[in-house]
Amino acid sequence: MDRRRAPAIFRRTLSRERFAPLFSGVFTAILGLASLSAWSEPVSVHYPEGTLHGFLSLNTLDGKVLAVGDLYQTVEGDRVTSHLVFKFRDGSLDEETTVFTQQGTFKLISDHHTQKGPFFPKPTELSIDAASGEVSVKSTGKDGKEDVKTQHMDIPADLCNGIVTPIAKNINPQAAESKVSMIVATPEPRLVTLAFSPRPTEPFSLAGASRKALSYEVKLELGGLAGVVAPLIGKKPPDIQISILGGELPTFVKEVGPTFAEGPILSIRLVSPVWPRAAKPIPHK
């Protein structure tokens, strides 16, 4: 699992239901004035992604498993295709397919992310075609009516939808802060910033052996007046924590944070197969 790309909670569509309080009433008008002052530089590739099949779980902080995930990743030349599927015990589905290149820097080609089922307040699809600049958000309201928002955008070179964790494995852990761009749904597509800040290392163990993970705090910055007003009215998006095992080949360890606004804090972790307990052999007489 050393060359894996794990999902990130930020990879999920930030739909109107997930951040509805952020964009209601007068705050929606304020957010309309928000813009990024400058785009960040794309992240250099130091540890290229590889072919893999990864196993993940989405848990409550007390250990209850809400969903089991499979990550399939294939590589053709410098192009990587990632297919992540989380199947929830209540029947919900979180599925995302991301295509990106890694020739010198990470560059998003396309991203398609679907969330549906009772776990999610509102069924949502977010689609990004970086080459054409077309971004669309499809959502279904409680009345069953489908709403589609499509917009042509100038896609920044550092757009990180679907590739947050590869970026976390490749940013400089000595930098005080690293920033990349992300498109979120409000429900109209909107460009925001993710800011990675290193935190103290986090101890954990592997088969009883002690290890320490690099830890990053990830903030979603709205920019403009919206970024100033959000903390004042108590609608600032919550931070996310991503833990990476560094060293010769960095790998994802854990991510902690909510999956929608005012939702519970959850944890995404690597999991390994658990085998049935073998029957005791019958002793020879």
C-alpha positions, -999 to +999 in steps of 0.1 A: +000+000+000+030+023-001+021+038-035-015+044-029-038+073-032-063+074-004-095+094-006-099+126+012-130+140+027-123+172+007-125+150-024-163+148-018-186+173-034-193+202-011-229+204-021-254+231-010-268+207+017-233+200+030-225+237+033-260+251+030-256+274+061-225+290+044-244+301+014-278+311+028-294+345+029-271+375+029-240+353+031-248+340-004-246+375-018-213+381+001-199+349-013-207+361-048-181+388-042-155+363-031-125+355-054-091+341-051-064+367-051-040+345-069-037+309-080-011+288-063+016+269-081+010+232-091+026+207-068+058+190-080+058+152-083+084+136-060+066+103-054+046+092-085+014+073-080+013+036-090-012+008-098-030-005-068-061-018-052-066-003-017-090-011+011-105+016+033-131+022+059-152+052+070-157+051+108-171+071+136-146+082+161-157+054+185-149+028+158-183+021+142-179+013+105-202+033+083-188+023+049-163+001+033-142+014+004-122+001-025-097+022-044-087+011-079-058+029-095-042+023-129-014+040-147-008+044-184+024+064-191+021+095-170-017+093-168-034+079-137-070+068-134-084+065-099-118+049-091-129+051-055-161+035-043-175+037-007-205+014+000-224+023+031-242-001+054-274+020+049-272+016+012-257+049+004-230+053-023-200+076-027-182+071-060-155+091-077-134+087-108-104+110-113-080+112-142-047+131-137-012+133-151+020+134-131+047+145-155+067+169-134+036+183-116+002+169-108-024+181-133-061+172-132-077+160-164-112+152-152-132+144-121-166+129-117-180+124-082-214+110-072-230+109-037-264+094-031-284+076-005-298+083+030-263+092+044-262+123+022-286+152+027-289+157-010-280+134-040-252+153-059-229+148-089-200+171-096-182+168-130-151+186-141-135+186-176-103+205-171-095+207-208-128+224-218-133+242-185-168+229-183-180+222-147-214+209-138-233+202-106-264+179-107-285+177-075-319+164-065-341+182-040-364+167-014-392+172-039-374+149-063-367+177-088-333+176-105-313+208-107-283+212-130-258+240-128-232+242-156-204+268-159-173+274-180-144+282-158-107+291-161-092+260-146-061+267-126-031+245-130-031+235-093-067+222-092-068+194-067-102+178-069-097+140-065-060+143-059-057+158-024-039+129-008-012+126-036-006+163-031-003+158+007+023+132+001+043+155-022+042+189-006+072+201+014+066+191+051+090+219+061+069+246+045+048+267+069+018+265+045+011+251+011-020+261-010-039+246-039-072+253-056-104+233-055-138+236-071-168+232-048-206+234-054-226+262-037-246+248-057-230+268-085-194+257-091-170+280-073-132+281-069-117+281-033-084+274-017-071+245+004-043+255+028-021+227+042-003+235+075+020+209+092+012+199+127+031+178+153+038+142+144+012+117+155+023+084+170+007+051+159+017+014+157+020-013+130+018-048+144+031-034+177+059-015+162+059+023+169+057+048+140+051+085+137+029+101+110+032+135+095+001+155+103-015+183+082-043+206+091-062+215+060-083+247+059-108+256+032-104+293+025-133+310+008-114+342-001-127+378-004-154+391+019-169+357+024-137+345+041-139+374+065-175+371+073-177+333+077-159+331+111-180+360+124-213+343+117-201+309+129-202+294+094-166+288+088-160+254+071-144+229+095-108+219+093-096+185+081-066+165+094-046+143+070-019+119+084+009+107+061+037+082+070+068+099+056+102+084+048+114+067+016+080+064+001+052+084+019+018+068+023-016+078+035-025+067+071-056+085+082-080+114+076-103+129+102-131+154+096-168+159+088-183+148+055-209+175+054-217+208+073-227+202+109-221+165+104-202+142+127-165+140+127-155+108+110-123+089+102-111+074+069-084+047+075-065+019+058-078-015+065-064-050+060-081-084+055-094-103+086-093-140+082-117-164+100-102-180+130-087-213+120-099-244+137-075-260+161-057-290+147-066-324+161-036-337+180-021-371+168-023-400+192 
